[in-house]
Amino acid sequence: MYREKLLLLALLLAISVTACSSKDKATDSNDANKKSPKPTLITVTQVKNQSIEITEEAIGSLEGLTNPTVSAEVAARVIKIHVNTGEAVKKGQLIVTLDATDVNLQRNEAQTEVARIKAQLANQAKTVERSQALVNKKFISQNAVDNDVAQQNVLKEQLAGAEARVNTINHSGSKTKLYAPTSGNIEKKLVDDGEFVRIGDPMLLIVAKDRLRAHLPFPEHIGAQLKPGLKVRLSTPTSNKTVEVVIHELKPMIVEGNRSVDVIADVFDVQGWQPGASVTGSVILGDQAAAMMAPEQSVVLRPAGEVVYVVRDNKAYQTKVKTGLRKNGLVEITEGLHENDTIVVDGAGFLTDKALVKLAGDATQKNKPAK
């Protein structure tokens, strides 16, 4: 009996030792798993050679090529301003009516003078006719007829002058109604109903939006590459439409304030573009047939300089690179990579050399050709 108890106790002790040993091994395994580094989730892309445009960008301003100020051409009182600030007007639309009373009185006076001279001329014509008949009968000398003819010619010249004055007054009378010289919008009203204006007094400012000029200040160091005829893409915050035009001209002098070259390009009939707005211009200087492009977020700054991480066998290897052009979120890699290298895009900033990596699902980004 005693011997059986000893055997049972030895068996229980052996089982207890085995269990403790297994637990210790499991604990050691868990600790090892906790201490091993976890792979970083990333997305990748392949480096490709592609054609890109070589461009230079600048921010400038738009001005209107046609911004007429409507001024008074006769001295008169304003009867009616037919438009308000901000209102759109069309070319030939009546915009101002002035008091024509004085002009009408002057016209009546001038027409009366014309009628008087015509009456005198008609009477003088009869006098010449009678005098000529008397000369033919040798009752008077030819000198008398010559004097009558001369007087008739004087009256003819006076009539021409009086009729010219009527035409002048009629022309002035037409200026009491002012019409829009171009289509556009009323920028400012400078007078109001009932005010008296003199010749040359400004009354309205019209801003035309159909003919605009872009002024783009480019750095002087690229001035030698700029010339009329180069393509330039323009965009403005007031419109989502981008237009492509050509450089119209370059200002001959460097702008003293910012040492820039003033590049001028004209824009016609673009909906939503406004004078005074800012404009972004991108001049196309040329094309590069083959450029190795990578996403900008793939290039990170490290103590060694600019680097990218090349993925091989689930590890990211740090590779120092040299960069060039930047365009549409892509950067040109001039040294350090080869075509079809797989590089890290998202997550590159969290990596070190030879770090373990894991693709985030099957998300693989592709380079898009630069526009």
Summary of the structure (lengths in Angstrom):
residues: 371
radius of gyration: 46.1
end to end distance: 95.7
largest distance: 195.2
contacts: 1063
relative contact order: 0.20
helix: 31%
strand: 40%
